[in-house]
Each structure stands twice: as C-alpha cells, then as structure tokens.
Amino acid sequence: MHFSSEQRLRDGVHERGFSIGDIPGMLWTPSSASPTAPVPLILLGHPGGLSRMYPRLAGRARHAAAEGFASATIELPGSGERPAIPTVEQARADLRQAIAAGERPADDTIDRLILPLVDAAVPEWQACLDSVLGLPEIGGPVALSGGVIAVGVRLALAEPRLVAAGLFAGSFVPRAIIDEARRVTIPVHVLLQWDDEGNDRQAALDLFDAFGSAEKTLQANMGGHTGVPTYAGEDAARFFARHLR
C-alpha cells in the first residue's frame, strides 16, 4: 500500500490517496482515529470512475467520519484510468443496443457484463481490506456500503471480516448472483428506488428475497436513480452504527 497524497478536510477528516499495485484508492479517517483508539471501517462501493465519483464518495466518507468510522474505496477493474476489459465493453455495447431497441437484455449479456467484473473486483477489495486493516488506526469491525450490487453480494459471501452490508439496487443482477445471495447470512440493508429507469426492479426484489440473512431490510422509495430521499441516508447510517459500534 503506497500513499500518494493527503489532505485535511475542513471538518478534520484525514483524506489520503493510495495505490495497491496498479489499483488506485482513497482512505478517509476521522480525527478521533489513532493507534490507541482504532476505529471501525466502511468500504465505499461505487459504479466506477473514481475521479468522477469523488464528490459523492467524499460526502459519504465525511458522514461516516462524523459517526466515528473510517472509509476506504478503490477503483473498479476496467474503470477510470484502468485498462478496459474488452469482453465487458462488448457486453456493455450489446446491453445498450437491447435497451435502445426497447428489449430486455438477455441473461447472457448480463452475465458477460457483470460476472467478469465480480470475479476481478472481489479479490481486489479483499487486498484493499488487508492493507487498510494493517494500519494501526483502523481496527474494525468492517461493513460494506453501496457499489455494484453483484460485487457486494459476492464480497459479503467471500469475506468473513464483513459484519454488515448496505447495498444499492441499481444495476443488473445475474441469476448466478441471486443463487449466491442465498448463502449470505450477515445483516443486509437494501435501498431500492422504485422508478429507477436503469434498474430491473423484479430482479432487485428477487435478490432481496434470496438473501439468507436473518436480519434483512428493504427500503423502497418512489423516484428515479438520483431521487434518493435524505432520510434514506439517515436510515442507512443508523444501520451501520448498529453493527459497527
């Protein structure tokens, strides 16, 4: 883990850019974090394009810091300045073509778009977790917040250090991922925008139904992808506080 930049934000949050090999990432820690008082960690997922997503990620990180939690994120494979994945790019073109024609994307197209990303991204998130938990001021427990929901499902299944996951229903879900969700047992909080034009609502409902967690919550709000109400974020914050403190 190599730190490449750092700054103090206005509210005292310590922001550092880092890289793990060729994977760029960012880490935010509250002013209270220290080797004698290590803090819990939230992994901040996103749909790709770390620079483009920075304002939203930094905002989420500052809210987490106000609760006493550190936050970390990394760039997704094939996104931002990382090399494109040709097979995924072709699947994305096929997906757009189907949507433009008013058709439901084929299961094969969704698989080719999402599953290679999941296979590549989850080990990278685990490597990020290894590095961040090696810092003396970060002590766990660890939760996941948002990002491509299929990546979140696989990570929740594969990573025993996660104690909770807050997931955003807003991307396509392969049937294989729905099957994997049956073996996820940590608490989950799923946010669904009911009128999200880019989301397969029924697939999101099927995924939620499949989770094997004894504690699972679905919060569905009217509105499109960017119409998430403020109180939905407040409810998610309470979910993380309940499981990280």
SULQUI-V644546 format. One line per field, one symbol per residue. ss: DSSP state (~ for helix, > for strand, _ for the rest). psi: psi as a letter, one per 40 degrees, with the letter a starting at -180 (. if undefined). Layout:
BEGIN
ss=???
psi=???
END
This chain:
BEGIN
ss=_>>>>>>>_____>>>>>>>__>>>>>>>____>__>_>>>>>>>____~~~~~~~~~~~~~~~~~___>>>>>___________~~~~~~~~~~~~~~~______~~~~~~~~~~~~~~~~~~~~~~~~~~~____>>>>>>>>>__~~~~~~~~~~___>>>>>>>>_____~~~~~~~_____>>>>>>>_______~~~~~~~~~~_____>>>>>>________~~~~~~~~~~~~~~~_
psi=hhheiiihideehhhhiiihbehiiihhiidehidegiiihhhhiieigdddedddddddddddddeeiiiiiiiiheibeiiihdddddddddddddddefihiiddddddddddddddddddddddddddeehdeheiihihhaahddddddddddheeheihhihheiihiddddddddeheihihhhhhdfhdehgddddddddddhehdhhhhhhiiiadefhidddddddddddddee.
END
